[in-house]
């Protein structure tokens, strides 16, 4: 099965889908009978379930193989089914624990609104978990919901006979013989009371399982600290055909763990694998880290991808998987964790790294890519997760004293098959922050890859080296600088850094000359000096920053005032320009109109001179007759030439009519000007309104009003 990791971040469902189908199929034998319990009629299914690996185990120890019958009841009255007995199949197959079944029933039935209340008088479930008759104890649900649950958990085929039989055939079924609960082939304890079975089974094994878990955890951590294939991860496990049955059984258990809806614990996983581990102790080491897909991914790879700390801790602690085991590409579980965002979203990457995945920091894959290569390659696509994982990795390395080894072995010395360092890839992806981190870690900017390209050839690296694009005040940058200062100070004092994953040993086999007390004292003094100098530098930087901020504030205020003034002036200039453009447009329109008029009336003798006299009567004069009238008031009989110049009679009559109308209007206006009666009446109204005197008495008031006005002047 191929991993969907290339598509994007893996989710829990995709992991579960990958692991589905890896479990072994189970065999069963069933029988149907009628039964009566507590005075009620039931259809009883007797079910014997066994896994395929049980046959192999029976050959080794047939006496220890016990396979009691599971009893599942269906009530004839309303077809309700005992779902607690139904889920005993999952417990028998090892797919669920009694606690998981109880938790599911409590959450999905007792606390679910889907089963609460009633509709049309039909209740959804009966709680008979404390019934006095052990055969009836458990939760009872309606027929349709029982079928849905069986289909949901893939156990329908086991109880198929119980669901398909007609309750009206009750009398035709063979009667169930009464049996004592003490019989070995009696009712399954898990079906009757899961709590009792858990209590009886847990007492003798709980303490042993806890101790075994602690011992195996300590042993596995010690065993995985150093890889025999260093600096590469261990290759995928090659399986022998003789262990096929064991491998299938282990895969089945892994499928059970990953498909469980209840969070697994180290103890529960130990209980799941305990039967196999106890029976195949001699062969277990040869199948540790068995691959679960075609890419060689182990269960630890999938658990790390899911960021499931409970699974990772259990798998490593029980010795089932190793963090230094790689895939077919040589990728470690740490790479599986950092290529997705699950650990960042859950906030448990630091826990995964510190407790289980730290040995992967010093390993490379088959293309000689370190964890920094993988972080750099995804920096542009996943900047947030890359930054979060890088922060926590560097923080862990500084805290554990491995900064010198990381700077000397991983940062500058690891080149992939193309000769690219992590700084090459970070520069190509334009991950500015990661470039700065690598430069602070003293990555070599002048090392060339196989194409002759150096990191310093990239502009982004040049900017970081020059300090022109460096982030100020970044926690990780300050942590790296402080760590490197302590490292350099220790080197001057002859103090060797200790790496918990790679213990240092003297070259000559003798212990260092200085005592632990003197070394500790020097370290303490160097730290004190570093803190004192750092505090002084910090205060000086803060003071300079304050002054710079004050100067910037003053400059900002001045600039704001100037900007406001300039904005006002700009608006006034823009308004004046708009007004000027409008005047120009009007002037152009006037000039165009004048030009058009000249073209239409070429003989009108229109002058451009504003002071020129214009005679409006000129177009209507008959020049020959007008000149004679100017010379004398009387004229003789007009000559034919004069008569020929005259317009038509209609035109002359229209002109006479126009002159008469004009004269009439002028006479009316003249009369209005000479007649003051209307004006006097209006004046009287104004005086009456202003003085409050009746209009008839205004004439008597005028003389006194006139004398008063003249006296005031």
Residue pairs with C-beta under 8 A, 6 or more apart in sequence:
1 18
1 292
1 293
1 294
2 293
2 294
2 295
3 10
3 18
3 293
3 295
3 297
4 10
4 14
4 18
5 305
5 336
5 339
5 340
9 340
9 341
9 342
10 302
10 305
10 306
10 340
10 342
11 342
12 306
15 258
15 302
15 305
15 306
16 258
16 259
18 292
18 293
18 302
19 254
19 255
19 258
19 259
19 292
19 302
20 255
20 259
21 255
22 251
22 252
22 254
22 255
22 292
23 95
23 251
23 252
23 255
23 256
24 51
24 52
24 53
24 248
24 249
24 252
25 52
26 49
26 50
26 51
26 52
26 93
27 49
27 50
27 51
27 52
28 47
28 48
28 49
28 50
28 158
29 47
29 48
30 45
30 46
30 47
30 48
30 158
30 161
31 45
31 46
32 43
32 44
32 45
32 46
32 161
32 162
32 165
32 173
32 174
33 43
33 44
33 46
33 173
33 174
33 175
33 176
34 41
34 42
34 43
34 44
34 170
34 171
34 173
34 174
34 175
34 176
35 41
35 42
35 43
35 44
35 73
35 175
35 176
36 42
37 73
37 133
37 135
37 136
38 131
38 132
38 133
38 136
40 75
40 76
40 77
41 75
41 76
41 77
41 170
42 73
42 74
42 75
42 76
43 73
43 74
43 76
43 162
43 165
43 167
43 170
43 173
44 71
44 72
44 73
44 74
44 176
45 71
45 72
45 73
45 74
45 159
45 161
45 162
46 69
46 70
46 71
46 176
47 69
47 70
47 71
47 72
47 89
47 158
47 159
48 67
48 69
48 70
49 67
49 70
49 89
49 92
49 93
49 158
50 67
51 93
51 94
51 252
52 248
53 245
53 248
53 249
53 252
54 65
54 67
56 245
57 65
57 275
57 279
58 65
60 279
61 279
66 184
68 184
68 185
68 186
68 187
68 188
68 189
69 185
69 186
69 187
69 188
70 85
70 88
70 89
70 92
70 188
70 190
70 191
71 85
71 135
71 187
71 188
71 191
72 81
72 82
72 85
72 86
72 88
72 159
72 162
72 191
73 81
73 82
73 85
73 135
73 136
74 80
74 81
74 82
74 143
74 162
74 167
75 81
75 140
76 167
76 170
78 142
79 142
79 143
79 167
80 126
80 140
80 141
80 142
80 143
80 146
81 140
81 141
81 142
81 143
81 146
81 162
82 128
82 136
82 138
82 139
82 140
82 191
83 105
83 109
83 138
83 139
83 140
83 141
83 145
83 146
83 149
84 101
84 105
84 129
84 137
84 138
84 139
84 191
84 194
85 138
85 188
85 191
85 192
86 146
86 149
86 150
86 155
86 159
87 96
87 101
87 104
87 105
87 149
87 153
88 101
88 188
88 190
88 191
89 155
89 158
89 159
90 96
90 101
90 153
90 155
91 97
91 98
91 101
91 190
91 194
92 188
92 190
94 252
94 253
94 256
94 272
95 153
95 256
95 259
95 260
96 104
96 256
96 260
96 262
97 198
97 262
97 268
97 271
98 190
98 194
98 195
98 197
98 198
99 194
99 198
99 262
99 268
100 260
100 261
100 262
101 190
101 194
102 194
102 195
103 262
104 261
104 262
105 139
108 115
109 115
109 125
109 139
109 141
110 125
110 127
110 139
114 124
115 124
115 125
115 141
115 145
116 124
117 124
118 124
122 142
124 141
124 142
124 145
125 139
125 140
125 141
125 142
125 145
126 139
126 140
127 139
127 140
128 136
128 137
128 138
128 139
128 140
129 137
129 138
129 139
130 137
131 137
134 181
134 187
134 192
134 193
135 187
135 192
137 192
137 193
138 191
138 192
141 149
143 163
146 163
147 156
147 163
150 156
150 158
150 159
150 163
156 163
165 173
179 185
179 186
179 187
180 186
181 187
181 192
189 196
189 197
189 200
190 197
205 271
205 274
206 267
209 267
209 270
209 271
209 274
210 267
212 270
212 318
213 266
213 267
213 270
213 314
213 317
213 318
214 317
216 317
216 318
216 319
217 313
217 316
217 317
217 318
219 319
220 316
220 317
220 318
220 319
220 322
221 316
221 356
223 319
223 322
224 316
224 322
224 323
224 324
224 359
225 359
225 501
226 359
226 502
227 233
227 234
227 324
227 359
227 363
228 234
229 235
230 362
230 363
231 362
231 363
231 364
231 414
232 326
232 330
232 363
232 364
232 365
232 366
233 324
233 325
233 326
233 330
233 331
233 332
233 360
233 363
233 364
233 365
234 289
234 322
234 324
234 325
234 326
235 296
235 326
235 330
236 289
236 291
236 296
236 325
236 326
236 327
236 328
237 287
237 288
237 289
237 290
237 291
237 296
237 325
239 247
239 287
239 290
240 286
243 283
243 286
243 287
246 276
246 280
246 283
246 287
247 287
247 290
249 276
250 273
250 276
250 287
250 290
251 290
251 292
253 272
253 273
253 276
254 292
254 299
256 272
257 264
257 269
257 272
257 299
257 311
258 299
258 302
258 311
263 310
264 310
264 311
264 314
265 310
265 314
266 310
266 313
266 314
266 317
266 318
269 311
269 314
269 315
269 318
270 314
270 318
273 318
273 320
276 284
277 284
288 319
288 320
288 321
288 322
289 298
289 300
289 320
289 321
289 322
289 325
290 298
291 297
291 298
292 298
292 299
292 302
294 328
295 327
295 328
295 329
296 326
296 327
296 328
297 327
297 336
298 321
298 325
298 333
299 311
299 315
299 320
299 321
300 312
300 315
300 316
300 321
300 322
300 323
300 325
300 333
301 327
301 331
301 333
301 336
302 336
303 311
303 312
303 315
303 333
304 312
304 333
304 334
304 336
304 337
304 343
304 352
304 357
305 336
305 337
305 339
305 340
305 342
306 342
307 337
307 340
307 342
307 343
307 345
307 346
307 348
307 349
307 352
309 348
309 351
309 352
309 355
312 333
312 352
312 356
312 357
313 355
313 356
314 320
315 321
316 322
316 323
316 356
321 333
323 332
323 333
323 334
323 356
323 357
323 358
323 359
323 360
324 332
324 359
324 360
324 363
325 332
325 333
326 332
326 363
326 365
326 366
329 365
329 366
329 367
330 364
330 365
330 366
330 367
331 365
332 357
332 360
332 363
332 365
333 357
333 360
334 353
334 357
334 360
334 361
334 371
335 360
335 365
335 371
335 374
337 343
337 349
337 352
337 357
338 349
338 371
338 374
338 375
338 378
338 385
338 386
338 389
339 374
339 378
340 385
341 382
341 384
341 385
343 349
343 352
343 389
344 384
344 385
344 388
344 389
349 388
349 389
349 392
350 392
350 395
350 396
353 361
353 392
353 393
353 396
354 396
358 396
358 400
358 501
359 501
360 371
361 371
361 393
361 397
361 402
361 406
361 410
361 501
362 405
362 409
362 410
362 501
362 502
363 370
364 370
364 373
364 414
367 416
367 417
368 414
368 415
368 416
368 417
369 414
369 416
370 410
370 414
370 422
371 393
371 410
372 410
372 411
372 414
372 422
372 438
373 414
373 416
373 420
373 422
373 425
375 386
375 389
375 390
375 422
375 434
376 386
376 422
376 423
376 425
376 426
376 429
376 431
376 434
377 425
377 429
378 385
378 386
379 386
379 426
379 429
379 431
379 434
380 429
380 430
380 431
383 431
383 433
386 431
386 434
387 433
387 434
390 434
390 437
390 476
391 475
391 476
394 437
394 441
394 476
394 479
394 480
395 476
395 479
397 403
397 406
398 479
398 480
398 483
400 499
400 500
400 501
401 497
401 498
401 499
401 500
402 497
402 499
402 500
402 501
402 502
403 480
403 483
403 484
403 487
403 497
404 487
404 497
405 497
405 499
405 502
406 441
407 441
407 442
407 484
407 487
411 422
411 438
411 441
411 442
411 443
412 421
412 442
412 443
412 444
412 447
414 421
414 422
415 421
415 447
415 449
418 449
418 450
418 451
419 448
419 449
419 450
419 451
420 449
421 443
421 444
421 447
421 449
421 455
422 438
422 443
423 435
423 438
423 439
423 443
423 444
423 445
423 455
423 461
424 449
424 453
424 455
426 434
426 435
426 438
427 435
427 455
427 458
427 460
427 461
428 458
430 460
432 460
432 464
432 469
433 471
433 474
435 460
435 461
435 464
436 464
436 470
436 471
436 474
436 477
437 476
437 477
437 480
439 445
439 461
439 464
439 465
440 477
440 480
440 481
440 484
441 480
442 484
443 455
444 455
445 454
445 455
445 456
445 461
445 465
446 454
446 455
446 456
447 454
447 455
448 454
455 461
456 462
456 465
460 469
463 469
464 470
470 477
471 477
482 530
482 534
485 530
486 526
486 527
486 530
487 497
489 526
489 530
490 496
490 497
490 523
490 526
493 522
493 523
493 526
494 512
494 514
495 514
495 519
495 522
495 523
496 504
496 512
497 504
498 504
506 512
512 519
514 522
594 606
594 608
597 604
597 606
598 604
598 606
620 655
622 642
622 645
622 646
623 645
624 641
624 642
624 645
625 635
625 638
625 642
625 645
625 646
628 635
629 635
646 652
672 678
684 695
684 698
684 699
685 695
687 693
687 698
687 701
687 702
687 705
688 694
688 695
688 698
691 701
691 705
693 701
